[in-house]
Amino acid sequence: MKEAEAGDVEAHQRVEAWLADLLVEAWPRSAPLLEPAVAAFGWDKEYGKLDERPAIAFLNARLRGLRFVDDVRAPGHRLGRAWRELTRTGQYRNPFVSRREVQELLQVVRGHFPELEDHFSPALVDRWERARSWWHLFTRRMVWFVLVAVVNILIRLPWSGHDGYTPHLPQALQVAESSSRYRPPDDLAFDPATDLVLAQAVHAMFGPDVDFATLRRRNPNLAETILANRRRTADVEGLVSETRMIVRLRMADAIRTGKPARLDALARWRLGQLVVARRDGGDTCMALLSGNSLPDGLELSPAQAAQEQHLAKEMLAAGELDPPRPPSGKFTFKIPGLLIERVVAATGLSAEVVKGGLINKGTPAQVCAVRMAVLSTALDWKGAARTAILRAI
């Protein structure tokens, strides 16, 4: 790093690119070197920008994870007790730790910093998840037990009327009595091949003709990730939402590193998601641009949902939902002036605001409008830098 600081621009760039690639290749062993490298080269200033290089994007994501660890370990952090619980030795749960905090920590880590789960004790994570599942199962069984007991009491009550009269039970109690013989399967012992909750999550993302067995055969890694989520919940809507988030994040990664032949379809899919996010506000749009998925409650139109399902199914069949690591080297380009003029005309914003929006300067609404207009214009652009622009937005 001293050589880079003392050398000329070309030497600086060579050392910077070499060091970034080295840190990526050696991760996680290189984690202690990341903060000094970021301080020396200012890589964190590229975070979320249009020209952020793939290797730097990878390191910036890891940097956010390391800083989250520093925050959660600090005294007074609301998830600090849950972090200490899951990272300690031992196999038994601490009864003084809130289950809600543990579940929230797992959700944050799995949604934003999945590499940090390596810090957790698998035995303790399993204990906490089993406790939640068994508690739900116990509560559900107790409800059915009470309902069936009420039905049996009502049946045995003396009924007035002529001989042979059979009392007519309320419809709700009849349903409860019959349903008690068809309890849901134990969350910890279900069969993935026949599990209806898992099947609905897979169908929602890939269509009715793709089942879990097909998913597992075509992409074992993705199938196991979804299965792990299923083991934590029996809620259909929750699993569908988590599955969509997982697949959407992989599709977004494929824009940066996937096959060029798929790029146009992915860029149009991305633009459709940005349209939905923008309706919710500039902050939601910026969150999507920064690498997050659409938040719960924001739904695609039926046409957009059908397009997403078709695209996801094609990518699954082609083996494109495990995008490779970001390639090494610089990821820089220059946006042609004519394209910027078209963006100015499409947005009604000044050239200065448009240029600022390209590097995340301006209000969230302005940055969002500029980035969407650049993506939309680039889809119809036949000139230089088209591929680089589609990959960057």
C-alpha positions as CSV (number, residue, x, y, z in Angstrom):
1,M,0.0,0.0,0.0
2,K,2.9,2.3,0.7
3,E,4.2,1.7,-2.9
4,A,0.8,2.6,-4.3
5,E,0.7,5.8,-2.3
6,A,4.1,6.9,-3.4
7,G,3.9,5.8,-7.1
8,D,2.4,7.3,-10.1
9,V,-1.3,6.9,-11.1
10,E,-0.6,3.8,-13.2
11,A,1.4,2.1,-10.4
12,H,-1.3,3.0,-8.0
13,Q,-4.0,1.5,-10.1
14,R,-2.0,-1.7,-10.7
15,V,-1.3,-2.2,-7.0
16,E,-5.0,-1.4,-6.2
17,A,-6.4,-3.9,-8.6
18,W,-3.8,-6.6,-7.6
19,L,-4.6,-6.0,-3.9
20,A,-8.4,-6.1,-4.4
21,D,-8.1,-9.4,-6.3
22,L,-5.8,-10.8,-3.7
23,L,-8.2,-9.9,-0.8
24,V,-11.2,-11.4,-2.7
25,E,-9.3,-14.6,-3.5
26,A,-8.1,-15.0,0.1
27,W,-11.4,-14.2,1.8
28,P,-12.1,-14.8,4.7
29,R,-8.5,-15.1,5.7
30,S,-7.9,-11.6,4.4
31,A,-10.6,-10.0,6.6
32,P,-8.0,-8.4,9.0
33,L,-6.5,-6.5,6.0
34,L,-9.7,-5.2,4.6
35,E,-10.1,-2.1,6.8
36,P,-6.5,-0.8,6.2
37,A,-6.9,-1.4,2.5
38,V,-10.2,0.5,2.4
39,A,-8.7,3.4,4.4
40,A,-5.8,3.5,1.9
41,F,-7.7,3.3,-1.3
42,G,-11.1,4.7,-0.3
43,W,-13.0,1.8,-1.7
44,D,-16.1,2.4,0.5
45,K,-16.7,5.6,-1.4
46,E,-17.6,3.5,-4.5
47,Y,-20.3,1.6,-2.6
48,G,-23.6,1.6,-4.5
49,K,-22.2,3.8,-7.3
50,L,-22.7,3.2,-11.0
51,D,-19.1,2.5,-11.7
52,E,-18.4,0.4,-8.6
53,R,-16.0,-2.4,-9.7
54,P,-17.1,-6.0,-9.1
55,A,-14.2,-6.9,-6.9
56,I,-14.7,-3.7,-4.9
57,A,-18.4,-4.4,-4.6
58,F,-17.6,-7.8,-3.1
59,L,-15.2,-6.3,-0.6
60,N,-17.6,-3.5,0.3
61,A,-20.3,-6.1,1.0
62,R,-17.9,-7.9,3.3
63,L,-16.9,-4.6,4.9
64,R,-20.5,-3.9,5.8
65,G,-20.6,-7.3,7.4
66,L,-17.5,-6.7,9.5
67,R,-18.8,-3.3,10.6
68,F,-22.1,-4.9,11.6
69,V,-20.1,-7.4,13.8
70,D,-18.4,-4.4,15.5
71,D,-21.7,-2.7,16.0
72,V,-23.5,-5.7,17.4
73,R,-20.7,-6.5,19.8
74,A,-20.7,-2.9,21.2
75,P,-22.4,-2.5,24.6
76,G,-26.1,-1.6,24.4
77,H,-26.8,-2.9,20.9
78,R,-30.3,-4.2,20.8
79,L,-29.2,-7.5,19.3
80,G,-26.1,-7.8,21.4
81,R,-27.5,-10.5,23.7
82,A,-28.7,-12.6,20.8
83,W,-25.2,-12.3,19.1
84,R,-23.4,-13.4,22.3
85,E,-25.9,-16.2,22.7
86,L,-25.3,-17.7,19.3
87,T,-21.6,-17.2,19.3
88,R,-20.8,-18.8,22.7
89,T,-19.8,-22.4,23.4
90,G,-22.3,-24.9,24.7
91,Q,-25.4,-26.7,23.4
92,Y,-28.2,-25.4,25.6
93,R,-30.2,-22.2,25.2
94,N,-30.0,-19.4,27.7
95,P,-33.5,-19.0,29.1
96,F,-32.9,-15.3,29.8
97,V,-32.3,-14.4,26.1
98,S,-35.4,-13.3,24.1
99,R,-36.4,-15.7,21.3
100,R,-37.7,-12.7,19.3
101,E,-34.2,-11.1,19.4
102,V,-32.5,-14.4,18.3
103,Q,-35.0,-14.7,15.4
104,E,-34.5,-11.1,14.4
105,L,-30.7,-11.5,14.4
106,L,-30.9,-14.6,12.3
107,Q,-33.2,-12.8,9.9
108,V,-30.8,-9.8,9.6
109,V,-27.7,-12.0,9.1
110,R,-29.3,-14.4,6.6
111,G,-30.9,-11.5,4.6
112,H,-27.9,-9.1,4.5
113,F,-24.7,-10.7,5.8
114,P,-25.1,-14.5,5.1
115,E,-21.3,-15.0,5.5
116,L,-21.6,-14.1,9.2
117,E,-23.6,-17.2,10.1
118,D,-20.2,-19.0,10.2
119,H,-19.7,-17.2,13.5
120,F,-22.7,-18.9,15.1
121,S,-22.7,-22.2,16.9
122,P,-24.7,-24.7,14.7
123,A,-25.9,-26.5,17.8
124,L,-27.3,-23.4,19.4
125,V,-28.9,-22.2,16.2
126,D,-30.5,-25.6,15.9
127,R,-31.7,-25.5,19.5
128,W,-33.3,-22.1,19.1
129,E,-35.0,-23.1,15.8
130,R,-36.2,-26.4,17.3
131,A,-37.6,-24.5,20.3
132,R,-39.6,-22.2,18.1
133,S,-40.9,-25.0,16.0
134,W,-41.8,-27.3,18.9
135,W,-43.5,-24.4,20.7
136,H,-45.7,-23.7,17.7
137,L,-46.4,-27.4,17.3
138,F,-47.3,-27.7,21.0
139,T,-49.6,-24.7,20.8
140,R,-51.3,-26.0,17.7
141,R,-51.9,-29.4,19.2
142,M,-53.3,-27.9,22.4
143,V,-55.9,-25.9,20.4
144,W,-57.0,-29.0,18.6
145,F,-57.1,-31.0,21.9
146,V,-59.4,-28.4,23.5
147,L,-61.7,-28.2,20.5
148,V,-62.0,-32.0,20.4
149,A,-62.6,-32.1,24.1
150,V,-65.4,-29.6,23.8
151,V,-67.0,-31.6,21.0
152,N,-66.9,-34.8,23.1
153,I,-68.5,-33.0,26.0
154,L,-71.3,-31.6,23.8
155,I,-72.0,-35.1,22.4
156,R,-72.3,-36.6,25.8
157,L,-74.7,-33.9,27.2
158,P,-78.3,-35.1,27.7
159,W,-80.5,-33.7,24.9
160,S,-84.2,-33.2,25.2
161,G,-86.6,-34.3,22.6
162,H,-88.0,-37.6,21.2
163,D,-86.1,-40.9,21.3
164,G,-83.6,-41.3,18.6
165,Y,-82.9,-37.6,18.2
166,T,-79.3,-36.9,17.2
167,P,-78.1,-33.4,18.2
168,H,-76.9,-31.2,15.4
169,L,-73.5,-29.8,16.3
170,P,-72.5,-26.4,15.0
171,Q,-70.7,-26.5,11.7
172,A,-67.5,-25.1,13.2
173,L,-67.3,-27.9,15.8
174,Q,-68.0,-30.5,13.1
175,V,-65.0,-29.1,11.1
176,A,-62.8,-29.0,14.2
177,E,-63.7,-32.7,15.0
178,S,-62.9,-33.9,11.5
179,S,-59.8,-31.7,11.1
180,S,-58.3,-33.0,14.3
181,R,-57.5,-36.3,12.5
182,Y,-55.5,-34.4,9.9
183,R,-52.9,-32.4,11.8
184,P,-50.1,-30.7,9.9
185,P,-46.9,-32.6,9.8
186,D,-44.2,-32.1,12.4
187,D,-42.1,-29.1,11.1
188,L,-38.9,-31.1,11.9
189,A,-39.9,-34.3,10.2
190,F,-41.7,-33.4,7.0
191,D,-40.8,-35.0,3.7
192,P,-39.6,-32.3,1.2
193,A,-40.8,-34.3,-1.7
194,T,-44.5,-34.1,-0.6
195,D,-44.5,-31.0,1.7
196,L,-47.2,-28.7,0.5
197,V,-45.7,-25.5,2.0
198,L,-42.4,-26.1,0.2
199,A,-44.2,-27.0,-3.0
200,Q,-46.2,-23.7,-3.0
201,A,-43.1,-21.6,-2.4
202,V,-41.3,-23.3,-5.4
203,H,-44.5,-23.0,-7.6
204,A,-44.8,-19.3,-6.7
205,M,-41.3,-18.6,-8.0
206,F,-40.9,-21.0,-10.9
207,G,-44.4,-22.0,-12.0
208,P,-46.7,-25.0,-11.3
209,D,-44.6,-27.4,-13.5
210,V,-41.5,-27.0,-11.3
211,D,-41.5,-29.1,-8.1
212,F,-38.9,-29.3,-5.3
213,A,-37.4,-32.5,-6.8
214,T,-36.8,-30.6,-10.1
215,L,-35.3,-27.6,-8.3
216,R,-33.0,-29.9,-6.2
217,R,-31.9,-31.7,-9.4
218,R,-31.1,-28.5,-11.3
219,N,-29.7,-26.4,-8.5
220,P,-28.9,-28.3,-5.3
221,N,-27.4,-25.2,-3.6
222,L,-30.6,-23.1,-4.1
223,A,-32.8,-26.0,-3.1
224,E,-31.0,-26.5,0.2
225,T,-31.2,-22.8,0.9
226,I,-34.9,-22.8,0.5
227,L,-35.3,-26.0,2.4
228,A,-33.3,-24.5,5.3
229,N,-35.8,-21.6,5.4
230,R,-38.7,-24.2,5.3
231,R,-37.3,-25.9,8.4
232,R,-37.7,-22.5,10.2
233,T,-41.3,-21.8,9.3
234,A,-44.5,-23.5,8.3
235,D,-46.1,-20.2,7.2
236,V,-46.8,-20.4,3.4
237,E,-46.8,-16.6,2.8
238,G,-43.5,-16.2,4.8
239,L,-41.7,-19.0,2.9
240,V,-43.0,-17.6,-0.5
241,S,-41.7,-14.2,0.5
242,E,-38.3,-15.6,1.6
243,T,-38.0,-17.7,-1.6
244,R,-38.7,-14.7,-3.8
245,M,-36.1,-12.6,-2.0
246,I,-33.4,-15.4,-2.4
247,V,-34.1,-15.9,-6.1
248,R,-34.4,-12.2,-6.9
249,L,-31.0,-11.5,-5.3
250,R,-29.4,-14.2,-7.4
251,M,-31.1,-12.8,-10.5
252,A,-29.7,-9.4,-9.6
253,D,-26.2,-10.8,-9.2
254,A,-26.5,-12.5,-12.6
255,I,-26.9,-9.0,-14.2
256,R,-23.4,-8.2,-13.1
257,T,-21.7,-11.5,-13.8
258,G,-24.2,-13.7,-15.8
259,K,-24.3,-14.7,-19.4
260,P,-24.5,-11.8,-21.9
261,A,-27.4,-13.5,-23.8
262,R,-29.5,-13.1,-20.7
263,L,-28.6,-9.5,-20.0
264,D,-31.4,-7.7,-21.9
265,A,-34.1,-9.8,-20.2
266,L,-32.6,-9.3,-16.8
267,A,-32.3,-5.5,-17.4
268,R,-36.0,-5.2,-18.4
269,W,-36.9,-7.3,-15.3
270,R,-34.8,-5.0,-13.2
271,L,-36.4,-1.9,-14.7
272,G,-39.9,-3.3,-13.9
273,Q,-38.9,-3.8,-10.2
274,L,-37.5,-0.2,-10.0
275,V,-40.9,1.1,-11.3
276,V,-42.7,-0.7,-8.5
277,A,-40.1,0.5,-5.9
278,R,-40.3,4.1,-7.1
279,R,-44.1,4.2,-6.5
280,D,-43.3,3.5,-2.9
281,G,-40.8,6.3,-2.7
282,G,-37.3,7.3,-3.5
283,D,-35.8,5.6,-0.4
284,T,-37.3,2.2,-1.4
285,C,-36.0,2.7,-5.0
286,M,-32.5,3.5,-3.6
287,A,-32.6,0.5,-1.4
288,L,-33.3,-1.7,-4.4
289,L,-30.5,0.0,-6.4
290,S,-28.1,-0.7,-3.5
291,G,-28.6,-4.4,-3.8
292,N,-31.7,-5.2,-1.7
293,S,-34.8,-7.0,-2.8
294,L,-38.3,-5.6,-3.1
295,P,-39.7,-5.2,0.5
296,D,-42.7,-7.2,1.6
297,G,-46.0,-5.6,0.6
298,L,-44.8,-4.4,-2.7
299,E,-46.3,-6.6,-5.4
300,L,-45.5,-6.8,-9.1
301,S,-48.3,-6.5,-11.6
302,P,-49.7,-9.8,-12.9
303,A,-47.8,-9.2,-16.2
304,Q,-44.6,-8.4,-14.3
305,A,-45.0,-11.5,-12.1
306,A,-45.5,-13.7,-15.1
307,Q,-42.4,-12.3,-16.7
308,E,-40.4,-12.8,-13.6
309,Q,-41.6,-16.4,-13.2
310,H,-40.8,-17.2,-16.8
311,L,-37.3,-15.6,-16.5
312,A,-36.6,-17.4,-13.3
313,K,-37.7,-20.8,-14.8
314,E,-35.5,-20.3,-17.8
315,M,-32.5,-19.3,-15.7
316,L,-33.0,-22.4,-13.5
317,A,-33.1,-24.7,-16.5
318,A,-30.0,-23.1,-17.9
319,G,-28.1,-23.3,-14.6
320,E,-27.8,-19.5,-14.3
321,L,-29.0,-19.0,-10.7
322,D,-25.6,-19.6,-9.2
323,P,-23.8,-16.5,-10.6
324,P,-20.0,-16.6,-10.4
325,R,-17.8,-14.5,-8.2
326,P,-17.4,-10.9,-9.6
327,P,-14.6,-10.9,-12.2
328,S,-11.2,-9.3,-11.4
329,G,-10.0,-6.1,-12.9
330,K,-11.6,-2.6,-13.3
331,F,-15.2,-2.1,-14.2
332,T,-15.2,1.4,-15.5
333,F,-16.8,3.0,-18.5
334,K,-17.8,6.4,-19.9
335,I,-21.4,7.2,-20.6
336,P,-21.7,8.8,-24.0
337,G,-22.8,12.5,-24.1
338,L,-25.7,11.7,-26.5
339,L,-27.1,9.2,-24.1
340,I,-26.9,11.7,-21.2
341,E,-28.8,14.2,-23.4
342,R,-31.6,11.6,-23.9
343,V,-31.7,11.0,-20.1
344,V,-32.0,14.8,-19.6
345,A,-34.9,14.9,-22.1
346,A,-36.6,11.9,-20.5
347,T,-36.4,13.1,-16.9
348,G,-36.8,16.9,-17.4
349,L,-33.8,17.3,-15.0
350,S,-30.8,19.5,-15.7
351,A,-27.6,18.0,-17.0
352,E,-25.9,18.8,-13.7
353,V,-28.6,16.9,-11.7
354,V,-28.4,14.0,-14.2
355,K,-24.6,13.8,-13.9
356,G,-24.9,14.0,-10.1
357,G,-27.4,11.2,-10.1
358,L,-25.0,8.9,-11.9
359,I,-22.7,9.0,-8.8
360,N,-25.5,9.0,-6.2
361,K,-25.5,12.7,-5.6
362,G,-28.9,14.4,-5.2
363,T,-32.2,13.4,-3.5
364,P,-33.3,9.8,-3.5
365,A,-36.1,10.7,-6.0
366,Q,-33.6,12.4,-8.3
367,V,-31.0,9.6,-8.2
368,C,-33.7,7.0,-8.7
369,A,-35.2,8.9,-11.7
370,V,-31.8,9.3,-13.3
371,R,-30.7,5.7,-12.9
372,M,-34.0,4.4,-14.2
373,A,-33.9,6.7,-17.2
374,V,-30.3,5.6,-17.9
375,L,-31.3,1.9,-17.8
376,S,-34.4,2.5,-20.0
377,T,-32.4,4.5,-22.5
378,A,-29.5,2.0,-22.6
379,L,-31.9,-0.8,-23.5
380,D,-32.7,1.0,-26.8
381,W,-29.1,2.2,-27.2
382,K,-26.9,0.6,-29.8
383,G,-23.7,2.6,-29.1
384,A,-20.7,2.2,-26.9
385,A,-20.8,1.1,-23.3
386,R,-24.3,-0.4,-23.6
387,T,-23.4,-3.7,-22.0
388,A,-21.4,-2.0,-19.2
389,I,-24.4,0.3,-18.4
390,L,-26.9,-2.5,-18.3
391,R,-24.7,-4.5,-15.9
392,A,-24.0,-1.5,-13.7
393,I,-27.6,-0.2,-12.9
